C-alpha cells in the first residue's frame, strides 16, 4: 500500500468515491476540498501512477504532436491542450524563442514580475526586478531596501572573478616521474581545451594556471589537478566543468 495525494481533474467525485470504497482501506481527510489522500492497494495503483504509456522519440515530434500525445494520456482533462496553448505568446517569433530555450517545450510558465524600489547600491538608486510568487518576500525586500536607503544603502565591491576547479586522480607510478613530466602534461592539457577556451580568452579570461597537488597524505596514490579560471563577467560553471571533463579525458590518455 502507499499514500498518494490525488486531485480531481475532470473525473467526478462520485466515480472516485466508488473506486475508493471498492479498493482502498481508508481516506485521510484534508482541509482542501479539491484534494484528498488515498491509501491505495497495489492493484489500483496504476490508476494514478502507471496510466501513461512509454514513448520513444518524443523529442522528434512536432509541438502539436507532443501536446496531442499528452492529451491522449490524460483523457480526464479534455481542455488540457487549449489550456496549455492559452499561455503561448501571441507573437509567433517570440514564442519560438521560448520554445528553443529548452527541450520538449509545450507552453510557457508564467510568474508574477514585480520590482523592489529604493535599492541604494554604491550610491546609485535601483529598482530591482523580482519574479516570484511569494508576496511576502517582495514586501520584506522592499521594506528592507527603503529602511537601508535612508541609512546609506548597500555597498559592494568585486574582490575577484577567478575560480578554481579540480580533477582528482590516482597515480600508482613513480612520484618523481609524475612531477618531472608535469610541465609537458600541462601544455597538453591546455591544448586539449583550446577550442573550449577560445571565446573566454577573447573576452580576457581563460585558464590562468594548472598545478599538481600531492594529496598522498590523505589517501595513498591520490593527486589533484588544481586549475584556476578567469571567467570575467560570467559565472562560468559550464565553461569550467567542460574544461575539467576535457582534462580528465586527456589525463587518462596521456598517462
C-alpha positions in Angstrom: 0.0 0.0 0.0 1.0 3.6 -0.4 -0.3 7.0 0.4 -0.8 9.4 -2.5 -2.3 12.9 -2.9 -4.7 13.0 -5.8 -6.5 15.9 -7.5 -10.0 15.7 -9.0 -9.3 16.8 -12.6 -12.4 16.1 -14.8 -13.2 12.8 -13.0 -16.4 13.0 -11.0 -16.0 12.8 -7.2 -18.8 10.1 -7.2 -16.8 7.9 -9.5 -13.6 8.4 -7.4 -15.7 7.6 -4.3 -16.8 4.3 -5.9 -13.3 3.4 -6.6 -12.3 4.3 -3.1 -15.0 2.2 -1.4 -14.1 -0.9 -3.5 -10.3 -0.7 -3.4 -8.9 1.3 -0.5 -8.5 0.9 3.1 -9.4 4.5 4.1 -9.3 8.2 3.3 -7.2 10.7 5.2 -9.2 13.9 5.1 -7.6 17.3 4.3 -8.7 20.9 4.7 -8.5 21.4 0.9 -11.8 20.1 -0.6 -10.2 19.8 -4.0 -7.6 17.3 -2.8 -7.6 14.2 -0.6 -5.3 11.5 0.4 -5.8 7.9 -0.6 -4.3 4.8 0.9 -4.4 2.6 -2.2 -3.9 -1.1 -2.6 -1.3 -2.0 -5.3 -3.9 -3.5 -7.6 -5.3 0.0 -8.4 -2.1 2.0 -8.1 -1.9 2.0 -12.0 -4.8 4.4 -12.0 -2.6 7.1 -10.6 1.0 6.1 -11.4 1.1 3.8 -14.4 -1.6 5.1 -16.7 0.9 6.8 -19.1 2.5 4.8 -21.9 6.2 4.7 -22.6 7.1 6.6 -25.7 10.3 6.7 -27.8 11.3 9.6 -30.0 9.1 12.2 -28.2 11.6 14.9 -28.8 11.3 14.4 -32.6 7.6 15.0 -32.6 6.2 18.4 -33.6 4.9 20.7 -30.8 1.3 19.9 -31.7 2.1 16.2 -31.8 3.6 16.4 -28.3 0.6 18.1 -27.0 -1.7 15.5 -28.6 0.2 12.6 -27.1 -0.1 14.2 -23.6 -3.8 14.8 -24.1 -4.3 11.1 -25.1 -2.5 10.0 -21.9 -4.8 12.3 -19.8 -8.3 11.8 -21.2 -9.9 13.0 -17.9 -8.6 16.5 -18.9 -10.4 17.3 -22.1 -9.4 21.0 -22.0 -5.7 20.3 -21.4 -4.4 21.3 -24.9 -6.5 24.5 -25.0 -5.4 25.5 -21.5 -1.7 25.0 -22.3 -2.0 26.9 -25.6 -3.6 29.8 -23.8 -0.2 30.6 -22.2 1.5 30.9 -25.6 2.9 34.3 -26.6 0.8 36.0 -29.2 3.9 36.8 -31.3 5.0 33.6 -33.0 8.6 34.7 -33.3 8.8 35.4 -29.6 7.1 32.1 -28.8 9.6 30.3 -31.0 12.4 31.8 -28.9 10.8 30.4 -25.7 10.4 27.0 -27.3 14.1 26.9 -28.2 15.2 27.7 -24.7 14.6 24.1 -23.6 13.6 20.6 -24.8 10.1 19.2 -25.3 8.6 22.6 -24.7 4.8 22.7 -24.7 3.9 26.1 -23.2 5.1 28.9 -21.0 5.1 29.0 -17.3 4.0 32.5 -16.0 5.4 34.0 -12.9 4.4 37.4 -11.3 7.0 40.0 -12.3 7.4 42.8 -9.8 10.1 45.2 -8.6 11.7 46.2 -5.3 12.2 50.0 -5.4 14.6 52.2 -3.3 17.6 49.9 -3.6 20.5 52.2 -3.0 23.7 50.4 -4.1 27.1 52.1 -4.1 25.4 55.5 -4.1 23.1 54.7 -7.1 19.4 54.0 -6.8 17.9 50.9 -8.4 14.6 49.2 -8.9 15.3 45.5 -8.7 13.1 43.1 -10.6 11.8 40.0 -8.8 9.9 37.1 -10.5 8.5 35.2 -7.6 5.1 34.1 -6.3 5.8 34.8 -2.6 4.4 38.3 -2.0 5.9 38.4 1.5 9.4 38.1 0.0 8.9 41.1 -2.2 7.3 43.0 0.6 10.1 42.3 3.0 12.8 43.1 0.4 11.0 46.4 -0.4 10.7 47.3 3.3 14.4 46.5 3.9 15.5 48.4 0.9 13.6 51.5 2.0 15.0 51.2 5.5 18.6 51.0 4.4 18.2 53.6 1.7 17.7 56.1 4.5 20.9 54.9 6.2 23.5 54.9 3.5 22.2 52.0 1.4 24.2 48.9 0.4 27.9 48.8 -0.6 29.5 46.1 -2.6 32.8 45.5 -4.5 34.2 42.8 -6.7 37.2 41.1 -4.9 38.0 38.8 -7.9 36.4 36.8 -10.6 39.0 33.9 -10.6 37.6 30.5 -9.8 39.1 27.1 -9.0 38.3 23.7 -10.5 39.8 20.3 -9.6 40.4 16.9 -11.2 41.1 14.2 -8.7 43.0 11.1 -9.8 45.0 8.0 -8.7 48.7 7.6 -9.8 50.4 4.5 -8.6 53.6 5.2 -10.6 56.8 6.9 -9.6 56.1 10.2 -7.7 59.2 11.9 -9.1 58.4 10.9 -12.7 55.0 12.4 -12.5 56.4 15.7 -11.3 59.2 15.6 -13.8 56.8 15.5 -16.7 54.1 17.8 -15.3 55.2 20.8 -17.4 54.8 18.8 -20.5 51.4 17.4 -19.3 50.3 21.0 -18.5 50.8 22.1 -22.1 48.9 19.0 -23.4 46.0 19.9 -21.0 45.9 23.5 -22.3 46.0 22.3 -25.9 43.1 19.9 -25.2 40.9 22.7 -24.1 41.9 25.3 -26.7 38.6 25.2 -28.6 36.6 25.4 -25.3 38.6 28.4 -24.0 38.8 30.4 -27.3 35.8 32.6 -26.7 36.6 33.2 -23.0 40.2 34.1 -23.9 38.8 36.6 -26.4 37.0 38.3 -23.5 40.2 38.5 -21.5 39.7 35.2 -19.5 40.5 31.6 -19.7 42.7 29.1 -17.8 45.2 31.1 -15.9 47.1 28.2 -14.2 47.2 24.4 -13.6 49.1 22.9 -10.7 49.7 19.4 -9.5 48.8 18.9 -5.9 50.1 16.0 -3.8 47.3 14.5 -1.8 49.0 11.3 -0.7 48.9 12.4 2.9 45.2 12.0 2.7 45.0 8.8 0.6 47.8 6.7 -1.0 48.5 7.5 -4.7 46.0 10.3 -4.6 46.8 13.5 -6.6 44.9 16.5 -7.8 45.0 18.8 -10.8 44.1 22.3 -9.5 43.1 24.7 -12.2 42.4 28.4 -12.0 39.9 30.0 -14.3 39.2 33.7 -15.1 35.6 33.9 -16.1 35.3 37.7 -16.4 31.7 38.8 -16.0 30.2 35.3 -16.2 29.6 32.7 -13.5 31.4 30.2 -15.8 30.1 27.0 -14.3 29.5 25.2 -17.6 32.8 26.5 -19.0 34.8 25.3 -16.0 33.0 21.9 -16.0 33.6 21.4 -19.7 37.4 22.2 -19.3 37.7 19.8 -16.3 36.0 17.0 -18.2 38.5 17.5 -21.1 41.3 17.5 -18.6 40.1 14.1 -17.3 39.9 12.5 -20.7 43.3 13.9 -21.7 44.9 12.8 -18.4 43.7 9.2 -18.9 45.0 9.1 -22.4 48.3 10.8 -21.6 49.2 8.7 -18.6 
